[in-house]
């Protein structure tokens, strides 16, 4: 596996050099292997005296590469317990916030999520997140609001809306059945 990875990085480096490109761009990796390839390619480029450039909207975190963007603050009450949350500043969350305050009776699904079908659709920008984390708030399709209360892997596509800042206790607050969830802007 390492040989394939190293060969791929070397081939990419040679192609970039052969094309006369003096700058190697580090693009957003989607997996650990892609990230390692990008780091190796950037290191090789630097050893040849070439400069590397990272995309300014991307910052490295302990979980990988994630877009840097403005976050909006709301409060989500689950089963009477308030959880501060951050929403990504996108078309879907702006429309969702315009409808707040919302008090929804969210249904249980698969022992890891609560969902509610909204009466009107929201704009979408679906992607497969791969890993779902406790406290993630997403949109399935264009009208199904989903709050995840357990970590798991998923092959489904969602529009990312936001996440709870500290999801500790969310699973207990969500319970095993339907639960009332309130979404309101933070003051």
Secondary structure, 3 states (H helix, E strand, C coil): CHHHHHHHHHHHHHHHHHCCCCEEEECCCCCHHHHHHHHHHHHHHHHCCCEEEECCCEEEECCEEEECCCEEEEEEEECCEEEEEEEECCHHHHHHHHCCCEEEEEEEECCCEEEEECCCCCCCCCECCCEECCCEEEEECCCEEEEECCCEECCCCEEEEEEECCCCCHHHHHCCCCEEEEEEECC
